[in-house]
Amino acid sequence: MKPADARAAPLPQRRRTLSIMPTFTCPAACADCGTLSSPRERAHLDLDTVLAAIDEAHALGFCNVVFTGGEATLEWATLLRGIERAASYRLPVRLVTNAHWATSTAVAHDKLAALMAAGLSEINYSTGDEHIRYIPLQRVAHACVAACQRKLRTHVMMELKDERTVTPESLQDHPLLQSLTLQQRSYLTILSSPWMPLNHSTVYQYPQGVACDVQAAAMRGGCTSVLKTYTLQADGRVGACCGLGLRVIPELNVSTTAEAHCLQHAISEAEQDFLKLWIHYQGPAKVVAWAATHDPTIRWEGMYAHQCQMCQRLYHDDAIRNVIASHWQEMIAEVMQAAWLDDIHIPETLSQLLHEQN
């Protein structure tokens, strides 16, 4: 959705991430998967397309590359070649995986040795109550141990819902992780992120204080994904965010690999859309909260915990869309001020302070 005539000049050069989904195929079929991935999906990218995107990302000054999915390790040859190409440009490379391949610590060591030889600099494991229906937590433990022993920066992202059984503590207390030294464990970070349904009318229960309300919306910053991460999806579309919900929000898809210079086209298209600017600088929760001040029938407080749930709501709820279409102009000055603060004033002030200290 783009309000009529809501176009702006392209943003200043910023630190952008190229996210690549080599496939939508995944050995897991988690309920409410944010990328609609499953064993039934068959879309995948060819190697030339992946390498061309990495080349263009380097030319455009992108700061890092992330391989995700689906399960990127199912496209093993493409994954290794892609990591090698990104690393050849000295771009940090991250892999997001469910660790299905870590059937033992020895096997995990072999896989990680190949990934690190190609140039991988960070690995992220996804797990939780949905994932362990398909990928045992034991495999995540094997993968964590092997990565930490190899001194590879390792992050585990766990699903957060009310009454979950898989928690950071359950992984930290796993006998395999208990065998790590303190120095090895220093390479591991375990975090939780709200598990979200892609349909905004489906509401999950979260621990107290997690779901967003007016006060929390006011305190939340802008979206760190929209206009900063450009995602090359397995079906050839290029999205202007990290990937969660891209397949069900057409407006976030701004280019395709069939277009010459697809990333440049994606940046130009996305950064001239006022609504995306608004989401980037203030966050979708503030947009929804603002819309509710114009239309009191819009109920949202206490329903959503994840930023992407709020984004789903604002793009799919006709009442919110109508408010934005009718009143978006009143937010221009506030959004542009946020842009000036984030992109010009704060960086210049910090740079000056650092210069004075030196």
URTA-V539512 format. One record per pair of residues at least 12 apart in sequence whose ideal C-beta (glycine too) atoms are under 8 Angstrom apart, sorted by the first residue. I is the first residue (numbers start at 0). GAP is how many residues later the second one is. Records with the same first field share a line. If there is no record, write none. Layout:
# URTA-V539512
I->GAP + GAP
This chain:
# URTA-V539512
0->250 + 274 + 314 + 320 + 323 + 324
1->249 + 271 + 272 + 273
2->271 + 272 + 321 + 322 + 325
3->321
5->267 + 268 + 269 + 322
6->265 + 266 + 267
7->263 + 264 + 266 + 269
8->263
9->257 + 258 + 261 + 262
10->216 + 260 + 266 + 328 + 332
11->331 + 332
12->48
13->213 + 214 + 329
14->48 + 213
15->41 + 44 + 45 + 46 + 47 + 212 + 213 + 214 + 251
16->45 + 46 + 47 + 48 + 49 + 211 + 212 + 213
17->35 + 36 + 39 + 44 + 46 + 47 + 48 + 211 + 212 + 214 + 245
18->46 + 47 + 48 + 49 + 210 + 211 + 212 + 213 + 223 + 224
19->25 + 30 + 33 + 34 + 45 + 46 + 47 + 48 + 52 + 62 + 211 + 212
20->14 + 24 + 47 + 48 + 49 + 51 + 210 + 211 + 212 + 213 + 222
21->22 + 23 + 28 + 45 + 47 + 48 + 50 + 52 + 53 + 56 + 57 + 60 + 212
22->18 + 20 + 21 + 22 + 46 + 47 + 48 + 49 + 51 + 52 + 211
23->12 + 13 + 14 + 17 + 18 + 19 + 20 + 45 + 46 + 209 + 210 + 211
24->12 + 13 + 14 + 16 + 17 + 18 + 19 + 44 + 45 + 46 + 49
25->12 + 13 + 15 + 43 + 44 + 45 + 48 + 72
26->12 + 44 + 47 + 71 + 73 + 107 + 108
27->43 + 70 + 72 + 102 + 103 + 105 + 106 + 107
28->105
29->100 + 101 + 103 + 104
30->99
31->98 + 163 + 164 + 165 + 166 + 170
32->97
33->162 + 164 + 209 + 210 + 211 + 274
34->33 + 34 + 35 + 208 + 209 + 211 + 212
35->162 + 211 + 212
36->32 + 33 + 34
40->29 + 193
42->191 + 192
43->31 + 34 + 190
44->30 + 33 + 187 + 189 + 191 + 212
45->32
46->30 + 31 + 34 + 35
48->183 + 187 + 208
49->28 + 31 + 32 + 35 + 182
50->30 + 31 + 34
51->205
52->179 + 204 + 209 + 210
53->28 + 31 + 32 + 35 + 37
54->30
55->205 + 206 + 207 + 208
56->34 + 173 + 206
57->28 + 31 + 33
59->203 + 204 + 207
61->29 + 168 + 201
62->28 + 29
63->27 + 28 + 29 + 30
64->17 + 18 + 21 + 26 + 27 + 28 + 29
65->27 + 28 + 29 + 30 + 163
66->12 + 15 + 16 + 26 + 27 + 28 + 29
67->27 + 28 + 175
68->27 + 28 + 165
69->164
70->26 + 27 + 29
71->23 + 24 + 25
72->22 + 24 + 27 + 28 + 38
78->16 + 36
79->34 + 35 + 38
80->37
82->12 + 32 + 35 + 36 + 37
83->34 + 35
85->33
86->31 + 32 + 33 + 34
87->31
91->29 + 30
92->26 + 27 + 28 + 29
93->26 + 27 + 28 + 29 + 30
94->20 + 25 + 27 + 28 + 29
95->28 + 30
96->26 + 27 + 28 + 29 + 46
97->27 + 28 + 29 + 33 + 36 + 37 + 42
98->26 + 28 + 36 + 40 + 41 + 43 + 44
99->34 + 35 + 39
100->38 + 42
101->37 + 38 + 40 + 41 + 44
102->36 + 39
103->38
104->37 + 40 + 41 + 71
106->35
107->34 + 35 + 37 + 38 + 39
108->37 + 40 + 41
110->35
111->31 + 34 + 35 + 38 + 40
112->37
115->34 + 36
119->32
120->31 + 32
121->30 + 31 + 32 + 33
122->20 + 24 + 29 + 30 + 31 + 32
123->30 + 31 + 32 + 33
124->15 + 18 + 19 + 29 + 30 + 31 + 32
125->30 + 31
126->13 + 29 + 30 + 31 + 32 + 39 + 44
127->30 + 31 + 32 + 33 + 36 + 38 + 67
128->30 + 32 + 35 + 36 + 37 + 66
129->29 + 65
130->28 + 35
131->34
136->29 + 33 + 34 + 37
137->36 + 38
139->16 + 31
140->30 + 33 + 35 + 36
141->34
143->12 + 27 + 32 + 33 + 44
144->31 + 32 + 34 + 35
146->40 + 41
147->32 + 36 + 37 + 39 + 40
148->31 + 35
150->33 + 36
151->35
152->34
153->33 + 34 + 35
154->33 + 34 + 35 + 36
155->12 + 15 + 32 + 33 + 34 + 35
156->34 + 35 + 36
157->13 + 32 + 33 + 34 + 35
158->33 + 34 + 35 + 36
159->32 + 33 + 34 + 35 + 46 + 47 + 50 + 145
160->33 + 34 + 43 + 44 + 45
161->42 + 43 + 44 + 45
162->42
166->25
167->22 + 23 + 24
170->19
171->18
192->113
193->12 + 16 + 111 + 112 + 115
194->111
195->48 + 108 + 109 + 110 + 112 + 113 + 116
196->112
197->47 + 50 + 114
198->113
199->104 + 109 + 112 + 113 + 116 + 117
202->100 + 101
203->101
205->99
209->95
210->90 + 91 + 92 + 93 + 94
211->73 + 88 + 89 + 90 + 91 + 92 + 93 + 98
212->88 + 89
213->75 + 87
215->69
216->66 + 68 + 69 + 71 + 72
217->68 + 71
219->63 + 65 + 66 + 87
220->62
221->57 + 58 + 59 + 60 + 61 + 116 + 120
222->18 + 56 + 57 + 60 + 61 + 84 + 88
224->16 + 17 + 82
225->14 + 15 + 26 + 44 + 50 + 53 + 54 + 85
226->13 + 14 + 43 + 44 + 49 + 50 + 53
227->52
228->12 + 13 + 14
229->33 + 36 + 37 + 40
230->12 + 15
231->25 + 30
232->13 + 14 + 20
235->20 + 21 + 22
236->16 + 18 + 19 + 20
237->15 + 16 + 17 + 18 + 19 + 24 + 25 + 27 + 28
238->13 + 14 + 15 + 27
239->12 + 13 + 14 + 26 + 29 + 30 + 36
240->70
243->62 + 64
244->63 + 66 + 67
247->64
248->62 + 63 + 66 + 67
250->24 + 64
251->24 + 63
253->12 + 15 + 16
254->14
273->54 + 58 + 61
274->12 + 49 + 53
276->58 + 62
277->50 + 53 + 57
278->32 + 35
280->54 + 57 + 58 + 61
281->52 + 53 + 56
282->24 + 27
283->23 + 24 + 26 + 27 + 29 + 30
284->19 + 22 + 25
286->23 + 27 + 33 + 37
287->12 + 22 + 25 + 26 + 32
289->33 + 41
290->23 + 28 + 29 + 32 + 33
293->29 + 32 + 33
294->24 + 25 + 27 + 28
296->22
297->19 + 21 + 22 + 25
299->13
